[in-house]
Amino acid sequence: MVKKKVKKNSLIISKKKKKNTGSVEFQIISFTKKIRALVPHFELHKKDYSSQRGLRKILEKRRRLLSYLEKKNVLRYQRLISKLDIRESKRQ
């Protein structure tokens, strides 16, 4: 169900910005897809430390992009957070 929701949201945003893979929203969506794909992997492979490191890097990149979007356009940030169903960052 989560994958369908993310896929649907990514299609909505990608229709608006055709072939704009450099947009902040597109990058955040693609990082979120990668994160959600890796979570079930860690349930099976708890000691896969190299993949855990990769996940932490992806999480950090997404966090930086989210903070950038929040500074530049709060409305787009709030809309994206609600569509992707992710928490707001507590770091400042």
C-alpha angles and dihedrals in degrees: 000000000000093000091051091050093050092045091051092049093048090052091051093052095040091054089057094049105034114200091353097132091155094065117114092236093053092049092048090050092050092049090049090052091052092048093050091048092053097049096075089047090062092052088064099033107040095166098050094121097169091058089046089056090050090050091052090051092051091047091051093049091050091048091052092049091049092051090048091051091047091054094046102039121005094185094056089045094053092046092050093046091052094045094050092040095227129142125256115255115259094196119100 
